[in-house]
Amino acid sequence: MSSASSPLRIASVNVNGVRAAYRNGMGDWLAGRDVDILALQEVRADTSHLEELLGDEWNILHDAATAKGRAGVALASRRNAEIHRVELGAVDFDSAGRWLEADYRVGDSIITVVSTYVHSGEAGTDKQVEKYKFLDAMEARLPELAAHSPYALVLGDLNVGHRTLDIKNWKGNVKRAGFLPEERAYFDRFVGAENEADYNSGAGLGWVDVGRKWAGEVDGPYSWWSNRGQAFDNDTGWRIDYHLASPALAATAVNYTIDRAPSYAERWSDHAPVVVDYAI
């Protein structure tokens, strides 16, 4: 874990299958990034695979999906978590492989970190119903996380573009999962609506979208690109991978980067890592 003199570097990425990601170069990326806490989504592997790929220097928490070979979230860190939790929502709600939270000690502070993978959904189907159930559970959990620790961070592939700035071709996606008005309304409640005076600065539930705060009012920067056509080469992307931080933690962010691959051939996932340094 970072020392008192250096920021805490936290990275999050949907690996789209961790074994395939490592075959295609993820290990080289990780070796050169000096990450303290790593959140992974869509792991689609066993804990033993993660341990073999990441190595002994990482302490790994992993919550696999109920259906083998699907979803799966993990947290890896340079030191052990003090405690971790995986339950989200009602007792009869299956959140396995989609929500993992842990408390880490950094100096005299505790930071609560969540790795989450929200359902992709599909408008007008049961898949979308499940997505809304998950977002409902997440909305209920966010105030509890904020009350638990002043330093709290929800990381992951949230599968929703909040604003038109977050999707290059937003006009063609207003009726599709990922940019439906009902989905975007959740983020209005998380961080505020864009027309609110205190948007992303205390509005809604008070959480801060660190990526938008850092980038400002610009298109993107995007974190996911379809494999269809020339989406990556043309940067026709979506910003759906987030660092949602409590206000106290967001105020400590000193650097934000999306590690977009130099070329399509050099990608090891269809998502790019989102890396933030927190000076806590």
N, C-alpha and C positions, 0 to 999 in steps of 0.2 A: 504494500500500500504506500501511497505517496508520503513523503516526509513533510514536516511542518513548513519547510521552505519551498515546496513545490505543490502546484495544484493537484487535485484529485482528478484523474482522467477517466471518464466513463464513456464507454462506447456501446452502441446498440445496433444490431443488424438482424434482419431476416435472412438466414443463410440458405433457405430453400433446399434443405437437406444438407446436414453438416458434413457428411462423408463426401458428397459430390463437391461441396465447397472447398474442402481440403485438397481434393484431387486437382482442383483448378486454381489453387494459389492462395487460399485463405491463410494458411500457415505463414507464408512469407509476409503477408500484410500484417498479421498479428505480431510477428516477431519484430517488426520495425516501428510499432506504434506506441510502445510503453504504456499500455492500458493497465489501469488498476482494477476496474470492475467492468466486466463484459456481460452484456445481456444479449441472449440469442433467442430468436423465434423460428418456428418451423424447423425444429431440430431434426425430427423424423429419424431418430436413432435411439439406441439404448444408452444408458449411463456409461456402460463399459466402453462404448465407442467414443464418447466425449473424453473420458479419462485417457484413452489411448492417444487420441488426436491432440489434445491440449497439453498433456504431459503432467508430471508430478508437481510442477511449480504452481499449478492452479488448484484451488479448492472449488469444487463443482457442486452446485445444486441443480437438480433436473426434475421437472415434472412432465412425464410423458402423457400423451393423449390416451383416452380409453381405447380408441381404435388404433391398432398398431400401424406404424408407418405414416401417421398423419400428425400435423401440428407439433406440439412439444415446445416447451420453453425452458430456458436455463439461465443461471447466473454463475459466473466464474469470477473469482477474486484471488488476490495475492495472499489473503489471510481468511480465516474462517469467519462466517457470519455468526452473530451472537444468537440469532433465532431466525427461523423461516416459517412461512405460512403459505398454504396453497388454496385454501377454501375461498370461494367467492360466490355470493348470492345465496339463494334458498338451498335447503338441504337436498332437495330433489333436482337441483340444477347441476348439470355436468359441465364444470369448468376445467376439467382435467386437461393438461397440456396447453392451457391458455392464460394462466395467471399464477405467478410465483413472486412472492415478496420476501425480502430479507432485511435484517438490521445489521449494519456494519459500524464498527467503532472507528472513528477517525480522530485521533487525539482525544480531546475531552468530549467530542460530539458523537451523536448517533445519527447516521443517515439511513433512511428506509428507502430501499430500491425495489422497484417492481419491473419484472419482464413480462410483457403481455402481448398476446396475439389475438386481436379481435377477428371474428369471423369475416370472411369476404362478403357473404350474403349474396342474394339474387332477388331483385325486385319482384314482388308478387308471389313468392314461394315460401315454403317452410324454412328455408335457409335464412331468409330475411327475418323471420320471426325469431329465430335463435340469435341472430345478431342483435336485435333489439333487446332481447332478454339479457344478453351479456352487457350491453351498454347501460341498461337499467341497473344491473348489479354493480357495474363500475361506478356509475353516478352515486349510488348509495355508499360505496366504499371510500370515495375520495375525501369526504369530510372526516371520516374516521382516521384516514391516513394523516391528514393535516393535523388532527388533534393529537395523534400518537407521537409525532416528531415534527419540530419546526423545519427540519431538513428532510424532505420527502420528494421522491422522483419516480414518475411512471414512464417507463421506456417501452418502445416497441412499435410494431406494425399495427396501427390502429385502424387501418383500412377505411379511412374517411379523409377526404380532402375538405378542410373546413371552409375555405374561401376560394373565390375564383382565382386568386393568386396562386393557389396550391395545385392547380391542374392546367396544363398547357391548353388542352382542348376541352375546356369546361362546358362550352355550349353544346357539345355533342354527348355530354354525359349527365345532363340534369335529370334524366329519368332512369339512370343506371345506379346500381349499388356502388357505394363509394362516394357519391355526390348527391344523394337524395336529400331534399330539404329536411326530411325527418331526421336523417343521420346528422346533418350539419347542425341542427338545433341542439343536439347534445353538446357540441363543442361551444355553442353560444352559452350554454349553461356552465360549462367547465371554465372557460376563459373570458367569456363575454362576446357579444355580437360586435361586428366591426364598426357599427355606427354609434356604439356607446362611448361616452367620453373616457371611461376608464377601461376600455377594451384591453385585454392582456396586461392589465395593471391593477387588479383587484376586483374586476367585474365578475359576475356569475359566482361560482364557487371559489374564486380567487386564485385559481391555478394560472401558471404562466407557460405559454408555448414558447420555449426558449429559442427554437429555430426562427419563429417569426419575429420575436423581439430582437434577435441578433441581426437578421437579414434586413429587416425593415419592410417597407411597402414596395416590394419588388416581386416579379414573377419567380416562383420557386423559392429557393433552389430545390430541385427535385431529388427524390431518393429512390424512386422506382420507375422502371420503363418496361413497357410491354415488349415481349419477344417478337411481336408482329412487325413486319415492314422495317422501316428505318427509324423506329421510335427513339432508340438510344442515340444514334448518330445525329438525329435532328433535335435531340433534347426535348422530345415530346413526352414529358414525364408527369409524375404525380408526386406531391410531397405528402406522404402518408405515414412516414416513420418519425416518431416524436420523442422529444424530451419534454414532458409536462412536469414542471417543478413547482414546489411550494414557493411563495414569494421570497422567503428568507434564503432559500437555496438559489433561486433564480438570480438574486442580487449578487451572488458570488461568481457567476459565470464569467470567465475571462477569455474564452475562445470557443468558437463553434465551427465545425467543419463537416461537410459531407464528402466522404472519400470516394468520389466518382472515379471509376476506372478510366485510364487514359484512352482506351479503345474498347469496342465491343468484344473483341477477341480476348482481352485481358480481364474481363469480368469473371468473378467466381460465384456471383449470385445475380439475380435480377434486381435485387435491392443493393443500395450502397450503404456502408456503415455511417452512422451519425455519431460524431465524437465531440464531446464537450469537456472542457477543463473547468473545474469548480475550485475556487480558492477558499477552502474551508479548513 
